Amino acid sequence: MLLKKAKNALDFKNASKSFAEVIFTVDGMDIRTGEPYSSSLKGYCYPPGYQKEISAKLSPGATVIVYVYEGEGRESTDYDKPAFLRQGEKRKAIFHRSSNRPSKIIELVV
């Protein structure tokens, strides 16, 4: 798992060989919902090798904590569509946690 700060964003890469669900918090608040962190929140699904920037307002001195959950996942691709129609589509994945305890917690102070 790789995390780095980009301009107005967090760049995260799942370097593992398994699916992961990731919840990003800034100063204890979930980036997507603005709610305090809780293990019941849903995060972003990262297939193996997937890298994506997540937009975030990061003030100097903010503490970013990333909670990574392991589980079972799969990508869902509509193979009934011709390949040229699938180009440019967002990758879709389905994920189910194996536990409500994060397997990794990554902290970054910006």
TIMI-2910 file (N, C-alpha, C, CB; in pm, 1 decimal, decimal comma, always signed):
<rs>
+----------+----------+----------+----------+----------+----------+----------+----------+----------+----------+----------+----------+------+
!      n_x !      n_y !      n_z !     ca_x !     ca_y !     ca_z !      c_x !      c_y !      c_z !     cb_x !     cb_y !     cb_z ! resn !
+----------+----------+----------+----------+----------+----------+----------+----------+----------+----------+----------+----------+------+
!    +83,8 !   -116,3 !     +0,0 !     +0,0 !     +0,0 !     +0,0 !    +89,5 !   +124,1 !     +0,0 !    -96,0 !     -1,1 !   +121,3 !  Met !
!    +64,3 !   +212,3 !    -93,5 !   +144,4 !   +333,5 !   -104,5 !    +53,7 !   +455,0 !    -95,0 !   +224,4 !   +335,3 !   -236,8 !  Leu !
!    +89,3 !   +550,2 !    -10,0 !    +11,2 !   +672,1 !     +8,1 !   +104,4 !   +790,4 !     -2,2 !    -63,8 !   +672,4 !   +144,1 !  Leu !
!    +66,9 !   +889,7 !    -82,0 !   +144,0 !  +1013,3 !    -86,3 !    +50,1 !  +1129,9 !   -111,4 !   +253,8 !  +1006,9 !   -195,1 !  Lys !
!    +95,7 !  +1248,0 !    -72,8 !    +15,9 !  +1368,2 !    -90,1 !    +43,7 !  +1424,5 !   -229,2 !    +47,3 !  +1473,5 !    +20,9 !  Lys !
!    -61,8 !  +1455,0 !   -300,6 !    -52,5 !  +1524,9 !   -428,0 !   -119,9 !  +1660,5 !   -407,6 !   -119,7 !  +1442,4 !   -546,2 !  Ala !
!   -116,6 !  +1746,1 !   -506,3 !   -178,6 !  +1877,8 !   -491,8 !   -329,6 !  +1862,4 !   -474,5 !   -146,7 !  +1967,4 !   -614,4 !  Lys !
!   -381,4 !  +1903,7 !   -358,2 !   -523,9 !  +1895,1 !   -324,8 !   -580,4 !  +1753,8 !   -339,0 !   -602,4 !  +1989,5 !   -412,5 !  Asn !
!   -496,8 !  +1654,3 !   -317,1 !   -543,5 !  +1515,7 !   -330,7 !   -450,7 !  +1421,9 !   -254,6 !   -551,4 !  +1474,2 !   -480,2 !  Ala !
!   -501,0 !  +1302,0 !   -233,2 !   -421,7 !  +1192,6 !   -178,4 !   -409,2 !  +1088,0 !   -287,5 !   -486,2 !  +1132,6 !    -48,0 !  Leu !
!   -288,5 !  +1044,9 !   -313,2 !   -263,5 !   +944,7 !   -417,0 !   -237,2 !   +812,1 !   -347,3 !   -142,8 !   +985,5 !   -509,6 !  Asp !
!   -324,6 !   +714,0 !   -372,9 !   -313,6 !   +584,3 !   -307,4 !   -301,8 !   +475,1 !   -411,5 !   -434,2 !   +558,5 !   -215,9 !  Phe !
!   -212,4 !   +380,1 !   -385,4 !   -197,3 !   +265,2 !   -475,5 !   -203,0 !   +137,1 !   -394,2 !    -64,0 !   +273,2 !   -555,6 !  Lys !
!   -284,0 !    +43,9 !   -442,1 !   -289,8 !    -89,0 !   -382,3 !   -182,6 !   -173,8 !   -450,5 !   -433,3 !   -153,7 !   -397,3 !  Asn !
!    -67,9 !   -185,3 !   -385,2 !    +43,3 !   -260,9 !   -442,4 !    +36,2 !   -408,8 !   -406,7 !   +175,5 !   -203,0 !   -395,3 !  Ala !
!    -67,7 !   -449,6 !   -335,6 !    -80,3 !   -590,0 !   -297,1 !   -143,6 !   -671,4 !   -409,9 !   -163,9 !   -603,3 !   -168,3 !  Ser !
!   -152,9 !   -801,2 !   -389,2 !   -213,0 !   -889,6 !   -488,9 !   -357,6 !   -923,2 !   -457,2 !   -133,1 !  -1016,7 !   -500,0 !  Lys !
!   -416,1 !   -850,3 !   -360,5 !   -554,8 !   -875,5 !   -324,5 !   -633,6 !   -744,7 !   -322,9 !   -563,4 !   -945,4 !   -187,6 !  Ser !
!   -765,5 !   -758,5 !   -325,4 !   -853,3 !   -642,0 !   -319,9 !   -845,3 !   -577,6 !   -181,9 !   -999,1 !   -681,4 !   -353,1 !  Phe !
!   -872,7 !   -447,2 !   -176,8 !   -875,1 !   -375,9 !    -49,3 !   -983,9 !   -269,7 !    -52,2 !   -737,5 !   -311,9 !    -19,0 !  Ala !
!  -1043,5 !   -246,3 !    +63,4 !  -1135,3 !   -134,2 !    +80,0 !  -1062,3 !    -31,7 !   +164,7 !  -1272,4 !   -178,3 !   +146,3 !  Glu !
!  -1066,4 !    +95,4 !   +122,5 !   -987,7 !   +198,8 !   +186,6 !  -1077,8 !   +314,2 !   +229,4 !   -877,0 !   +248,5 !    +92,7 !  Val !
!  -1065,4 !   +355,0 !   +356,4 !  -1137,3 !   +471,5 !   +408,0 !  -1033,1 !   +577,9 !   +440,4 !  -1224,7 !   +435,3 !   +535,2 !  Ile !
!  -1049,0 !   +695,7 !   +380,3 !   -958,3 !   +807,4 !   +402,7 !  -1021,5 !   +903,8 !   +502,7 !   -925,1 !   +879,7 !   +269,3 !  Phe !
!   -945,9 !   +944,6 !   +605,2 !   -994,8 !  +1045,0 !   +698,8 !   -893,1 !  +1158,4 !   +708,9 !  -1021,7 !   +982,4 !   +838,4 !  Thr !
!   -943,6 !  +1279,1 !   +728,2 !   -859,6 !  +1394,9 !   +754,8 !   -905,7 !  +1451,4 !   +887,8 !   -867,9 !  +1502,3 !   +639,1 !  Val !
!   -814,0 !  +1455,4 !   +982,7 !   -845,0 !  +1501,1 !  +1119,3 !   -966,8 !  +1428,7 !  +1176,5 !   -869,5 !  +1652,7 !  +1120,5 !  Asp !
!   -975,1 !  +1298,2 !  +1151,4 !  -1080,0 !  +1214,5 !  +1209,0 !  -1211,4 !  +1212,7 !  +1134,4 !  -1105,5 !  +1257,6 !  +1345,1 !  Gly !
!  -1223,0 !  +1289,1 !  +1025,1 !  -1347,6 !  +1295,8 !   +949,3 !  -1330,9 !  +1225,6 !   +814,2 !  -1391,1 !  +1443,0 !   +928,9 !  Met !
!  -1430,0 !  +1144,4 !   +777,7 !  -1428,6 !  +1071,8 !   +650,3 !  -1429,6 !  +1171,3 !   +534,3 !  -1550,1 !   +975,1 !   +640,2 !  Asp !
!  -1345,5 !  +1148,8 !   +435,1 !  -1336,4 !  +1240,9 !   +320,8 !  -1465,3 !  +1242,6 !   +239,2 !  -1219,0 !  +1201,9 !   +230,7 !  Ile !
!  -1527,0 !  +1127,9 !   +218,1 !  -1647,7 !  +1121,3 !   +133,5 !  -1770,2 !  +1181,9 !   +198,8 !  -1677,5 !   +978,5 !    +97,4 !  Arg !
!  -1793,0 !  +1150,3 !   +326,5 !  -1919,0 !  +1187,6 !   +391,1 !  -1907,6 !  +1304,7 !   +488,2 !  -1973,9 !  +1069,9 !   +463,7 !  Thr !
!  -1787,6 !  +1331,9 !   +536,8 !  -1769,9 !  +1436,3 !   +636,2 !  -1807,4 !  +1391,2 !   +776,5 !  -1851,2 !  +1556,2 !   +598,7 !  Gly !
!  -1840,7 !  +1262,9 !   +792,9 !  -1877,4 !  +1207,0 !   +922,8 !  -1752,2 !  +1161,7 !   +997,5 !  -1975,9 !  +1089,0 !   +905,7 !  Glu !
!  -1760,2 !  +1152,9 !  +1131,3 !  -1647,2 !  +1097,5 !  +1206,7 !  -1621,8 !   +953,0 !  +1163,4 !  -1674,3 !  +1104,6 !  +1360,0 !  Pro !
!  -1494,1 !   +910,7 !  +1170,0 !  -1459,5 !   +774,7 !  +1128,8 !  -1533,8 !   +671,8 !  +1212,4 !  -1308,7 !   +752,0 !  +1139,9 !  Tyr !
!  -1580,4 !   +568,6 !  +1144,5 !  -1643,1 !   +453,1 !  +1207,2 !  -1616,7 !   +334,4 !  +1115,3 !  -1798,2 !   +475,6 !  +1231,3 !  Ser !
!  -1599,5 !   +216,5 !  +1172,3 !  -1574,5 !    +98,4 !  +1088,4 !  -1696,2 !    +61,1 !  +1004,1 !  -1534,2 !    -20,3 !  +1175,5 !  Ser !
!  -1811,8 !   +120,1 !  +1033,3 !  -1931,8 !    +90,7 !   +953,3 !  -1937,5 !   +172,1 !   +824,7 !  -2056,8 !   +117,3 !  +1035,4 !  Ser !
!  -1848,8 !   +272,2 !   +810,1 !  -1845,7 !   +351,2 !   +686,4 !  -1798,5 !   +265,1 !   +569,7 !  -1753,5 !   +474,6 !   +702,4 !  Leu !
!  -1846,4 !   +295,1 !   +452,0 !  -1799,7 !   +228,5 !   +330,8 !  -1689,3 !   +313,3 !   +268,7 !  -1916,8 !   +205,8 !   +229,5 !  Lys !
!  -1588,6 !   +247,3 !   +215,6 !  -1475,5 !   +317,8 !   +156,6 !  -1467,7 !   +296,2 !     +7,0 !  -1346,4 !   +273,6 !   +221,5 !  Gly !
!  -1349,4 !   +319,6 !    -45,3 !  -1321,2 !   +301,3 !   -187,2 !  -1264,7 !   +161,6 !   -208,0 !  -1222,5 !   +409,7 !   -239,7 !  Tyr !
!  -1307,7 !    +93,9 !   -313,1 !  -1256,0 !    -38,5 !   -346,1 !  -1135,2 !    -22,6 !   -437,8 !  -1365,8 !   -126,7 !   -413,2 !  Cys !
!  -1026,1 !    -84,7 !   -401,1 !   -904,0 !    -81,4 !   -480,7 !   -868,3 !   -223,6 !   -524,3 !   -787,2 !    -17,2 !   -400,5 !  Tyr !
!   -886,1 !   -256,1 !   -652,8 !   -839,9 !   -386,3 !   -702,4 !   -687,0 !   -394,3 !   -695,3 !   -888,7 !   -409,7 !   -848,3 !  Pro !
!   -629,0 !   -512,2 !   -706,6 !   -483,1 !   -525,8 !   -703,1 !   -417,1 !   -438,5 !   -809,7 !   -442,7 !   -672,9 !   -722,9 !  Pro !
!   -315,2 !   -363,5 !   -769,5 !   -240,7 !   -279,9 !   -862,2 !   -306,9 !   -147,9 !   -897,9 !   -216,5 !   -355,0 !   -985,0 !  Gly !
!   -426,1 !   -121,3 !   -846,3 !   -501,3 !     -1,2 !   -882,9 !   -446,8 !   +121,7 !   -809,5 !   -650,9 !    -20,0 !   -851,5 !  Tyr !
!   -438,4 !   +232,8 !   -881,3 !   -391,9 !   +358,3 !   -823,3 !   -488,4 !   +468,4 !   -861,7 !   -248,1 !   +392,2 !   -869,8 !  Gln !
!   -525,5 !   +552,8 !   -763,9 !   -619,3 !   +660,5 !   -790,9 !   -596,9 !   +773,9 !   -692,3 !   -764,4 !   +610,0 !   -783,5 !  Lys !
!   -609,8 !   +897,3 !   -742,9 !   -605,4 !  +1014,4 !   -657,1 !   -745,3 !  +1041,1 !   -603,8 !   -550,2 !  +1137,9 !   -733,3 !  Glu !
!   -753,9 !  +1074,4 !   -476,3 !   -879,4 !  +1109,4 !   -411,7 !   -870,9 !  +1256,8 !   -373,0 !   -907,8 !  +1018,1 !   -286,3 !  Ile !
!   -963,0 !  +1337,6 !   -421,9 !   -963,0 !  +1481,0 !   -390,8 !   -984,7 !  +1502,3 !   -241,8 !  -1071,9 !  +1554,8 !   -471,8 !  Ser !
!   -906,3 !  +1594,2 !   -185,4 !   -918,2 !  +1623,4 !    -42,3 !   -866,4 !  +1763,6 !    -15,2 !   -840,6 !  +1519,1 !    +42,9 !  Ala !
!   -937,2 !  +1835,2 !    +70,9 !   -889,3 !  +1966,1 !   +115,6 !   -794,8 !  +1941,9 !   +232,2 !  -1008,4 !  +2061,5 !   +156,7 !  Lys !
!   -666,5 !  +1964,2 !   +208,3 !   -565,0 !  +1934,8 !   +308,6 !   -500,4 !  +2063,9 !   +356,0 !   -458,7 !  +1838,5 !   +252,4 !  Leu !
!   -527,9 !  +2102,6 !   +478,6 !   -464,3 !  +2220,9 !   +534,7 !   -331,2 !  +2179,6 !   +597,4 !   -556,8 !  +2290,2 !   +639,8 !  Ser !
!   -234,6 !  +2272,5 !   +604,3 !   -105,1 !  +2237,9 !   +665,1 !   -123,6 !  +2187,9 !   +808,3 !    -10,5 !  +2359,9 !   +663,6 !  Pro !
!    -56,4 !  +2080,3 !   +842,0 !    -65,9 !  +2021,8 !   +975,0 !   -179,5 !  +1923,0 !   +992,1 !    -80,7 !  +2129,1 !  +1074,5 !  Gly !
!   -259,6 !  +1903,6 !   +888,3 !   -370,6 !  +1807,9 !   +896,7 !   -315,8 !  +1665,6 !   +907,9 !   -464,2 !  +1820,6 !   +772,8 !  Ala !
!   -387,4 !  +1582,9 !   +981,6 !   -349,0 !  +1442,8 !   +996,9 !   -440,0 !  +1356,9 !   +910,5 !   -356,1 !  +1398,5 !  +1145,8 !  Thr !
!   -379,2 !  +1283,8 !   +819,7 !   -452,4 !  +1193,0 !   +731,7 !   -431,4 !  +1051,6 !   +784,6 !   -404,7 !  +1206,1 !   +581,7 !  Val !
!   -540,2 !   +981,0 !   +807,7 !   -530,8 !   +840,8 !   +848,6 !   -610,3 !   +759,0 !   +747,3 !   -584,7 !   +818,9 !   +995,9 !  Ile !
!   -546,3 !   +654,7 !   +698,1 !   -607,8 !   +566,3 !   +598,8 !   -627,4 !   +430,1 !   +662,3 !   -520,6 !   +555,7 !   +469,2 !  Val !
!   -750,3 !   +382,3 !   +658,3 !   -785,3 !   +251,3 !   +712,8 !   -804,4 !   +155,1 !   +596,8 !   -914,0 !   +258,6 !   +801,3 !  Tyr !
!   -727,9 !    +47,2 !   +596,0 !   -730,8 !    -49,9 !   +487,0 !   -791,7 !   -179,8 !   +538,8 !   -587,6 !    -74,4 !   +429,3 !  Val !
!   -894,2 !   -227,2 !   +468,6 !   -963,0 !   -351,3 !   +505,9 !   -939,3 !   -456,6 !   +398,3 !  -1115,6 !   -326,9 !   +526,0 !  Tyr !
!   -916,8 !   -580,6 !   +441,2 !   -900,9 !   -691,7 !   +348,0 !  -1034,3 !   -762,7 !   +329,0 !   -793,5 !   -790,6 !   +398,1 !  Glu !
!  -1044,4 !   -837,2 !   +221,3 !  -1165,7 !   -913,0 !   +195,9 !  -1164,5 !   -972,6 !    +56,6 !  -1288,0 !   -825,2 !   +214,2 !  Gly !
!  -1281,5 !  -1012,6 !    +12,5 !  -1298,4 !  -1072,9 !   -119,0 !  -1352,5 !   -968,1 !   -215,9 !  -1393,1 !  -1195,7 !   -111,9 !  Glu !
!  -1298,7 !   -966,5 !   -335,3 !  -1346,2 !   -871,5 !   -434,2 !  -1336,5 !   -927,3 !   -574,1 !  -1268,9 !   -742,9 !   -424,8 !  Gly !
!  -1405,0 !   -861,5 !   -662,7 !  -1395,9 !   -898,0 !   -804,8 !  -1434,6 !   -776,3 !   -887,1 !  -1488,2 !  -1021,0 !   -839,2 !  Arg !
!  -1380,5 !   -771,7 !  -1005,6 !  -1417,9 !   -664,5 !  -1096,7 !  -1537,8 !   -709,8 !  -1177,2 !  -1300,0 !   -625,1 !  -1189,7 !  Glu !
!  -1627,5 !   -616,6 !  -1203,7 !  -1744,6 !   -650,3 !  -1284,8 !  -1734,4 !   -576,0 !  -1416,7 !  -1877,7 !   -614,9 !  -1210,8 !  Ser !
!  -1715,6 !   -649,6 !  -1521,2 !  -1702,9 !   -593,7 !  -1655,1 !  -1810,8 !   -653,3 !  -1743,2 !  -1562,1 !   -620,4 !  -1714,3 !  Thr !
!  -1873,3 !   -570,1 !  -1821,3 !  -1977,6 !   -615,1 !  -1913,0 !  -1912,4 !   -660,4 !  -2043,6 !  -2082,0 !   -501,8 !  -1939,2 !  Asp !
!  -1882,1 !   -790,1 !  -2050,7 !  -1814,7 !   -842,6 !  -2169,0 !  -1909,2 !   -860,5 !  -2287,2 !  -1749,2 !   -974,3 !  -2136,4 !  Tyr !
!  -2038,4 !   -832,5 !  -2267,0 !  -2130,6 !   -836,3 !  -2379,6 !  -2112,9 !   -714,6 !  -2468,9 !  -2274,5 !   -844,7 !  -2330,3 !  Asp !
!  -2053,5 !   -608,2 !  -2413,9 !  -2025,2 !   -489,1 !  -2493,3 !  -1896,7 !   -511,5 !  -2572,5 !  -2013,1 !   -362,9 !  -2402,8 !  Lys !
!  -1890,9 !   -460,8 !  -2694,3 !  -1763,4 !   -468,5 !  -2768,3 !  -1654,2 !   -390,3 !  -2694,7 !  -1780,4 !   -413,4 !  -2913,0 !  Pro !
!  -1529,2 !   -431,1 !  -2712,1 !  -1416,9 !   -370,4 !  -2641,0 !  -1407,2 !   -220,2 !  -2665,5 !  -1287,4 !   -437,1 !  -2682,3 !  Ala !
!  -1434,1 !   -175,8 !  -2787,6 !  -1420,0 !    -32,8 !  -2814,9 !  -1524,6 !    +49,3 !  -2739,7 !  -1431,1 !     -6,4 !  -2965,1 !  Phe !
!  -1637,5 !    -10,4 !  -2701,9 !  -1738,3 !    +60,6 !  -2622,9 !  -1703,6 !    +62,4 !  -2474,2 !  -1874,9 !     -3,4 !  -2642,9 !  Leu !
!  -1621,5 !    -34,3 !  -2430,0 !  -1581,7 !    -39,7 !  -2289,3 !  -1467,0 !    +54,4 !  -2258,4 !  -1543,0 !   -180,5 !  -2251,5 !  Arg !
!  -1394,0 !    +99,7 !  -2360,9 !  -1281,3 !   +188,6 !  -2338,0 !  -1329,0 !   +318,1 !  -2274,6 !  -1207,1 !   +217,1 !  -2469,1 !  Gln !
!  -1257,4 !   +363,7 !  -2175,1 !  -1291,3 !   +487,4 !  -2107,8 !  -1394,0 !   +472,5 !  -1997,2 !  -1340,7 !   +584,2 !  -2206,3 !  Gly !
!  -1455,5 !   +355,1 !  -1983,9 !  -1549,9 !   +332,9 !  -1874,9 !  -1475,1 !   +323,7 !  -1742,4 !  -1632,8 !   +205,0 !  -1899,4 !  Glu !
!  -1539,3 !   +365,7 !  -1636,4 !  -1480,2 !   +351,7 !  -1504,4 !  -1473,4 !   +203,9 !  -1469,7 !  -1561,0 !   +430,4 !  -1397,9 !  Lys !
!  -1364,9 !   +166,8 !  -1399,2 !  -1353,3 !    +29,3 !  -1352,4 !  -1454,0 !     +8,7 !  -1240,5 !  -1208,2 !     -2,8 !  -1304,3 !  Arg !
!  -1525,8 !   -100,9 !  -1246,8 !  -1625,4 !   -132,3 !  -1144,4 !  -1578,9 !   -255,5 !  -1068,5 !  -1766,7 !   -155,2 !  -1207,1 !  Lys !
!  -1593,9 !   -249,8 !   -936,9 !  -1552,7 !   -363,5 !   -855,1 !  -1652,1 !   -382,5 !   -741,5 !  -1409,3 !   -343,1 !   -799,6 !  Ala !
!  -1660,4 !   -505,3 !   -696,3 !  -1747,1 !   -542,3 !   -584,8 !  -1656,5 !   -596,9 !   -474,7 !  -1857,1 !   -648,1 !   -628,1 !  Ile !
!  -1681,5 !   -554,2 !   -351,0 !  -1593,4 !   -591,7 !   -240,7 !  -1675,1 !   -626,7 !   -116,8 !  -1494,6 !   -477,8 !   -209,3 !  Phe !
!  -1632,5 !   -729,9 !    -45,1 !  -1692,6 !   -769,2 !    +82,6 !  -1580,0 !   -786,8 !   +183,8 !  -1777,7 !   -901,3 !    +68,4 !  His !
!  -1588,0 !   -714,5 !   +293,2 !  -1486,1 !   -723,4 !   +398,3 !  -1485,9 !   -860,5 !   +464,8 !  -1508,7 !   -615,0 !   +503,4 !  Arg !
!  -1367,0 !   -904,8 !   +500,5 !  -1357,1 !  -1029,4 !   +576,8 !  -1363,6 !  -1000,7 !   +727,1 !  -1226,2 !  -1104,1 !   +541,8 !  Ser !
!  -1342,0 !   -874,1 !   +766,3 !  -1346,0 !   -835,4 !   +907,0 !  -1372,8 !   -685,4 !   +916,9 !  -1213,0 !   -872,7 !   +979,0 !  Ser !
!  -1432,0 !   -641,8 !  +1027,5 !  -1452,4 !   -498,7 !  +1049,6 !  -1333,4 !   -434,0 !  +1119,4 !  -1578,3 !   -476,0 !  +1131,5 !  Asn !
!  -1223,8 !   -507,6 !  +1131,3 !  -1099,7 !   -452,2 !  +1185,1 !  -1006,6 !   -423,9 !  +1068,3 !  -1033,0 !   -549,5 !  +1288,4 !  Arg !
!   -953,2 !   -301,1 !  +1060,0 !   -861,2 !   -271,6 !   +949,7 !   -736,6 !   -357,9 !   +957,1 !   -822,1 !   -124,2 !   +950,6 !  Pro !
!   -688,4 !   -401,8 !   +842,2 !   -566,6 !   -481,9 !   +838,2 !   -443,9 !   -392,4 !   +843,5 !   -563,3 !   -569,2 !   +712,3 !  Ser !
!   -458,2 !   -267,2 !   +799,4 !   -349,4 !   -170,1 !   +804,6 !   -406,5 !    -33,2 !   +835,1 !   -269,9 !   -167,9 !   +671,9 !  Lys !
!   -329,4 !    +44,4 !   +909,0 !   -364,2 !   +184,1 !   +934,7 !   -240,5 !   +265,4 !   +898,5 !   -409,2 !   +208,3 !  +1086,0 !  Ile !
!   -258,0 !   +357,6 !   +804,9 !   -146,4 !   +439,6 !   +758,2 !   -173,3 !   +584,2 !   +800,1 !   -127,9 !   +428,1 !   +602,0 !  Ile !
!    -74,4 !   +647,7 !   +859,8 !    -90,7 !   +786,6 !   +905,7 !     +8,3 !   +875,8 !   +833,3 !    -71,2 !   +797,7 !  +1059,6 !  Glu !
!    -38,9 !   +995,0 !   +794,9 !    +42,2 !  +1092,5 !   +722,9 !     +7,1 !  +1230,6 !   +774,6 !    +20,0 !  +1083,0 !   +568,7 !  Leu !
!   +106,7 !  +1308,2 !   +816,1 !    +82,7 !  +1446,4 !   +857,1 !   +129,5 !  +1535,9 !   +743,5 !   +156,7 !  +1481,2 !   +992,1 !  Val !
!    +37,1 !  +1622,0 !   +697,2 !    +70,6 !  +1708,6 !   +582,1 !   +109,2 !  +1847,9 !   +626,6 !    -47,1 !  +1717,1 !   +485,0 !  Val !
+----------+----------+----------+----------+----------+----------+----------+----------+----------+----------+----------+----------+------+
</rs>
